[in-house]
Amino acid sequence: MAEGRETGASAERPVELAYQPTVGELASGLRARARSTGAGRFQRRVLVWTVAVATVGALLSSAGSGHRDTRWPLYAGLVAFAAFITTLPRLQARRLHRLAERQGDIRGTVDDTGIRLTTAHSSASVDWHLYSRYVETPELFVLLSADKSAVGFVVLPKRAVADPEGVGRLRAVLDRRLVRADTAEVPGRPRSRGGAIGRGVGSVGLLLLGLLLFFFGFAAVQQATHPDSFPGIQHNTAPISAVMLGLGTLAVAGAWWLVRRMTAMRIVTAVLAVLVLVAGGAVLYRVGPMLHCWGSAQIAHGPAGTYVCYDF
């Protein structure tokens, strides 16, 4: 990757580094690597779908007369799996940190010829052929190897640069020698217009989906909340309504997540999200008194606005 890229550029003063990586920095580097590789992105999608399906399945299967047949060990296993996948970068980072601690403080330099790192017990000199891309986070530069899974990676904390201008010079070296693998918004590099528009449209779509789910939650309990129009014992649809409320809230949270780094859209999304959540609150106000009948198949509107649970 290094050959053919500004080989005639004038040599600059090397960027000097001095640091001891922390567990948090190593975990952040592992997450940045996962976000920038196909395998990492696939793993995150599997995790999201696993949590979503397990949550919805557990809520729906626990409703009604068959709730006693719910396979809770299965759902508990899915939750444990999701928790393990979520904490895996932290666990890996702890193992890497134990190795780094034995090496001692790290000192090094970075320039157009490569990276040189020295510890109390080892030294290494690496040219740019081993790395093809890098990711920048608010605290780190993460160098990734050329293979698809980025098995090799180097974490360079920004705090390791003593010179205030050194971070900019380090970024310039990496831009000359490597390709950016991330699309995150970083200082001096605004997000592309197409990506911003896509995230904005996606955010609005999720807000509309949340509003639609809240409407379905409202409609699901219409009969039970109007005993004059629908007297007698009704099917207990409160759990369905509660699931719709939960999914709607997740949609609103997803809308915020999409635009969390876009100042203007973040403000607009926050205002719209508040309005949508007010609608969700109105549904929760109706559904709340029924939730004590979660495991019952039927429900009836009792005196003073209370609800009576029936299991036939």
C-alpha positions as CSV (number, residue, x, y, z in Angstrom):
1,M,0.0,0.0,0.0
2,A,2.9,2.3,0.7
3,E,4.5,2.1,-2.7
4,G,3.3,4.6,-5.3
5,R,1.8,7.0,-2.8
6,E,3.7,10.2,-2.7
7,T,7.1,8.6,-2.8
8,G,8.6,11.9,-3.5
9,A,7.0,13.6,-0.6
10,S,9.4,15.4,1.7
11,A,10.3,13.7,4.9
12,E,8.6,15.1,8.0
13,R,9.7,15.0,11.6
14,P,8.6,11.6,13.1
15,V,5.6,11.6,15.4
16,E,6.8,10.4,18.8
17,L,4.6,8.2,21.0
18,A,4.8,7.2,24.7
19,Y,2.0,5.3,26.4
20,Q,0.8,2.2,28.2
21,P,-2.5,0.9,26.6
22,T,-5.5,0.5,28.9
23,V,-8.2,-2.2,28.9
24,G,-10.7,0.4,27.7
25,E,-8.5,1.5,24.8
26,L,-7.9,-2.1,23.7
27,A,-11.6,-2.9,23.9
28,S,-12.4,0.2,21.9
29,G,-9.8,-0.9,19.3
30,L,-11.4,-4.3,19.0
31,R,-14.8,-2.8,18.5
32,A,-13.5,-0.4,15.9
33,R,-12.0,-3.4,14.1
34,A,-15.3,-5.3,14.3
35,R,-17.2,-2.3,12.8
36,S,-14.8,-2.1,9.9
37,T,-14.8,-5.8,8.8
38,G,-17.5,-7.9,7.2
39,A,-17.2,-10.6,9.9
40,G,-17.6,-8.0,12.7
41,R,-20.6,-6.4,11.1
42,F,-22.2,-9.8,10.6
43,Q,-21.7,-10.6,14.2
44,R,-23.3,-7.4,15.3
45,R,-26.4,-8.0,13.1
46,V,-26.7,-11.6,14.5
47,L,-26.5,-10.2,18.0
48,V,-29.2,-7.6,17.4
49,W,-31.6,-10.1,15.7
50,T,-31.0,-12.6,18.4
51,V,-31.9,-10.2,21.2
52,A,-34.9,-8.9,19.3
53,V,-36.3,-12.3,18.4
54,A,-35.7,-13.7,21.9
55,T,-37.3,-10.7,23.6
56,V,-40.4,-10.7,21.3
57,G,-40.7,-14.5,21.5
58,A,-40.5,-14.5,25.3
59,L,-43.1,-11.7,25.7
60,L,-45.6,-13.3,23.3
61,S,-45.2,-16.9,24.5
62,S,-45.6,-15.8,28.1
63,A,-49.1,-14.4,27.3
64,G,-52.3,-16.4,27.5
65,S,-53.2,-19.7,28.9
66,G,-50.2,-21.5,27.5
67,H,-47.7,-19.3,29.4
68,R,-46.8,-22.2,31.7
69,D,-45.4,-24.1,28.8
70,T,-42.9,-21.3,27.9
71,R,-39.4,-22.7,27.5
72,W,-37.7,-20.2,29.7
73,P,-34.3,-22.0,29.7
74,L,-34.1,-21.5,26.0
75,Y,-34.7,-17.7,26.3
76,A,-32.3,-17.6,29.2
77,G,-29.7,-19.2,27.1
78,L,-30.2,-16.7,24.3
79,V,-29.9,-13.8,26.7
80,A,-26.7,-15.4,28.1
81,F,-25.4,-15.7,24.5
82,A,-26.1,-12.1,23.8
83,A,-24.4,-11.0,27.0
84,F,-21.3,-13.0,26.1
85,I,-21.1,-11.6,22.6
86,T,-21.5,-8.1,24.0
87,T,-18.8,-8.4,26.6
88,L,-16.4,-10.4,24.4
89,P,-14.3,-7.4,23.3
90,R,-13.8,-6.5,26.9
91,L,-12.7,-10.0,27.8
92,Q,-10.3,-10.1,24.9
93,A,-9.0,-6.7,25.8
94,R,-8.2,-7.9,29.4
95,R,-6.1,-10.7,28.0
96,L,-4.2,-8.4,25.7
97,H,-3.7,-5.9,28.5
98,R,-2.1,-8.5,30.7
99,L,0.4,-9.2,27.9
100,A,1.0,-5.4,27.4
101,E,1.6,-4.9,31.1
102,R,4.4,-7.4,31.1
103,Q,6.1,-5.5,28.3
104,G,6.1,-2.2,30.2
105,D,5.7,1.3,28.8
106,I,5.7,1.6,25.0
107,R,7.7,4.3,23.2
108,G,7.8,4.7,19.4
109,T,7.9,6.8,16.3
110,V,5.7,7.0,13.3
111,D,6.7,8.4,9.9
112,D,6.4,7.8,6.2
113,T,8.7,4.8,6.4
114,G,6.7,2.9,9.0
115,I,6.2,2.3,12.8
116,R,8.9,1.6,15.4
117,L,7.9,0.6,18.8
118,T,10.1,-0.2,21.8
119,T,9.4,-1.6,25.3
120,A,11.6,-2.7,28.2
121,H,11.8,-6.2,26.8
122,S,11.2,-5.9,23.0
123,S,11.4,-3.7,19.9
124,A,9.7,-3.9,16.6
125,S,9.9,-2.1,13.3
126,V,7.0,-2.4,10.9
127,D,6.7,-0.9,7.4
128,W,3.4,0.1,5.8
129,H,3.1,-3.1,3.7
130,L,1.5,-5.0,6.6
131,Y,-1.3,-2.5,7.0
132,S,-3.7,-1.3,4.4
133,R,-6.3,0.8,6.3
134,Y,-7.0,2.5,9.6
135,V,-10.0,3.6,11.7
136,E,-10.1,6.7,13.8
137,T,-12.2,7.0,16.9
138,P,-12.3,10.0,19.3
139,E,-9.5,8.5,21.4
140,L,-7.6,6.2,19.0
141,F,-6.1,5.4,15.7
142,V,-6.5,1.7,14.9
143,L,-4.4,0.2,12.1
144,L,-5.8,-2.9,10.4
145,S,-4.0,-5.5,8.3
146,A,-5.0,-6.2,4.7
147,D,-6.8,-9.5,5.2
148,K,-10.6,-9.4,5.3
149,S,-10.9,-10.2,9.0
150,A,-8.1,-7.7,9.9
151,V,-6.3,-10.3,12.1
152,G,-3.4,-7.9,12.7
153,F,-4.1,-4.6,14.3
154,V,-2.3,-1.8,16.1
155,V,-3.9,0.6,18.6
156,L,-2.3,4.0,18.8
157,P,-3.9,6.2,21.5
158,K,-4.1,9.9,20.7
159,R,-3.0,10.7,24.3
160,A,0.3,9.0,23.5
161,V,1.3,12.1,21.4
162,A,2.8,14.7,23.6
163,D,3.0,17.4,21.0
164,P,-0.4,19.1,20.6
165,E,0.1,19.2,16.8
166,G,1.3,15.6,16.7
167,V,-2.2,14.1,16.4
168,G,-2.7,16.1,13.2
169,R,0.7,15.1,11.8
170,L,0.0,11.4,12.7
171,R,-3.3,11.5,10.9
172,A,-1.6,13.1,7.9
173,V,1.0,10.2,7.8
174,L,-1.8,7.6,8.0
175,D,-3.8,9.4,5.2
176,R,-0.7,9.3,3.0
177,R,0.1,5.6,3.6
178,L,-3.2,4.0,4.4
179,V,-6.9,4.1,3.4
180,R,-9.6,5.1,5.9
181,A,-11.8,2.1,6.7
182,D,-14.3,4.0,8.8
183,T,-17.1,6.3,7.8
184,A,-17.5,7.9,11.2
185,E,-17.4,11.6,11.6
186,V,-14.0,12.8,12.8
187,P,-12.4,16.2,13.2
188,G,-11.8,17.9,9.9
189,R,-13.6,15.2,7.9
190,P,-17.4,15.8,7.6
191,R,-19.7,12.9,6.8
192,S,-20.5,12.5,3.1
193,R,-23.7,14.1,2.0
194,G,-25.2,10.9,0.7
195,G,-24.5,9.1,3.9
196,A,-26.0,11.9,5.9
197,I,-29.1,12.0,3.8
198,G,-29.5,8.2,4.1
199,R,-29.2,8.3,7.9
200,G,-31.7,11.2,8.1
201,V,-34.2,9.3,6.0
202,G,-33.7,6.1,8.0
203,S,-34.2,8.1,11.2
204,V,-37.5,9.5,10.1
205,G,-38.6,6.1,8.9
206,L,-37.9,4.6,12.3
207,L,-39.8,7.3,14.0
208,L,-42.8,6.7,11.7
209,L,-42.5,2.9,12.4
210,G,-42.4,3.7,16.1
211,L,-45.6,5.8,15.8
212,L,-47.3,3.0,13.8
213,L,-46.4,0.4,16.4
214,F,-47.8,2.7,19.1
215,F,-51.0,3.0,17.1
216,F,-51.2,-0.8,16.9
217,G,-50.7,-1.0,20.6
218,F,-53.5,1.4,21.1
219,A,-55.8,-0.5,18.8
220,A,-55.1,-3.8,20.4
221,V,-56.8,-2.8,23.7
222,Q,-59.7,-0.8,22.3
223,Q,-62.3,-3.3,23.3
224,A,-61.1,-3.9,26.8
225,T,-60.9,-0.1,27.5
226,H,-64.5,0.5,26.3
227,P,-66.8,-1.7,28.4
228,D,-69.9,0.3,27.3
229,S,-69.4,-0.5,23.6
230,F,-67.9,-4.0,24.2
231,P,-69.3,-5.4,27.5
232,G,-68.4,-8.7,29.0
233,I,-65.2,-10.8,29.0
234,Q,-62.7,-10.0,26.3
235,H,-59.6,-11.6,25.0
236,N,-56.5,-10.3,26.9
237,T,-54.6,-8.4,24.2
238,A,-52.6,-6.3,26.8
239,P,-49.4,-8.4,26.3
240,I,-49.6,-7.8,22.5
241,S,-50.0,-4.1,23.2
242,A,-47.0,-4.1,25.6
243,V,-44.9,-5.8,22.9
244,M,-45.9,-3.2,20.4
245,L,-44.9,-0.5,22.9
246,G,-41.5,-2.1,23.5
247,L,-40.8,-2.4,19.7
248,G,-41.9,1.1,19.1
249,T,-39.6,2.4,21.8
250,L,-36.7,0.4,20.2
251,A,-37.5,2.0,16.9
252,V,-37.3,5.5,18.4
253,A,-34.0,4.6,20.1
254,G,-32.7,3.4,16.7
255,A,-33.8,6.7,15.1
256,W,-31.7,8.5,17.6
257,W,-28.7,6.2,17.2
258,L,-28.6,6.8,13.4
259,V,-28.2,10.6,13.8
260,R,-26.3,10.7,17.1
261,R,-23.3,12.4,15.4
262,M,-25.3,14.8,13.2
263,T,-25.9,17.9,15.2
264,A,-28.9,19.3,13.1
265,M,-30.7,16.0,12.6
266,R,-30.0,15.1,16.2
267,I,-32.0,18.1,17.4
268,V,-34.8,17.5,14.9
269,T,-35.0,13.8,15.8
270,A,-35.0,14.6,19.5
271,V,-38.1,16.9,19.1
272,L,-39.9,14.3,16.9
273,A,-38.9,11.5,19.3
274,V,-40.5,13.3,22.2
275,L,-43.8,13.7,20.3
276,V,-43.8,10.0,19.3
277,L,-43.0,8.9,22.9
278,V,-45.8,11.1,24.2
279,A,-48.1,9.0,22.0
280,G,-46.5,5.9,23.5
281,G,-47.1,7.2,27.0
282,A,-50.8,7.6,26.2
283,V,-50.9,3.9,25.2
284,L,-49.0,2.9,28.3
285,Y,-51.6,4.8,30.4
286,R,-54.3,2.6,28.9
287,V,-52.4,-0.7,29.0
288,G,-50.7,-0.3,32.5
289,P,-53.8,-1.3,34.6
290,M,-54.1,-4.5,32.5
291,L,-50.6,-5.8,32.9
292,H,-51.3,-7.6,36.1
293,C,-53.3,-10.0,33.9
294,W,-50.3,-10.8,31.7
295,G,-50.6,-14.6,32.0
296,S,-54.4,-14.7,31.7
297,A,-56.3,-15.5,28.5
298,Q,-59.3,-13.3,29.2
299,I,-59.9,-10.0,30.9
300,A,-62.9,-7.9,31.9
301,H,-63.4,-4.3,32.9
302,G,-64.3,-4.2,36.5
303,P,-65.6,-1.4,38.7
304,A,-63.6,1.7,39.4
305,G,-61.5,1.1,36.2
306,T,-59.9,-2.1,37.5
307,Y,-59.5,-5.2,35.4
308,V,-60.5,-8.8,36.4
309,C,-58.4,-11.7,35.1
310,Y,-59.9,-14.9,33.8
311,D,-58.4,-18.3,32.8
312,F,-60.9,-20.7,31.3
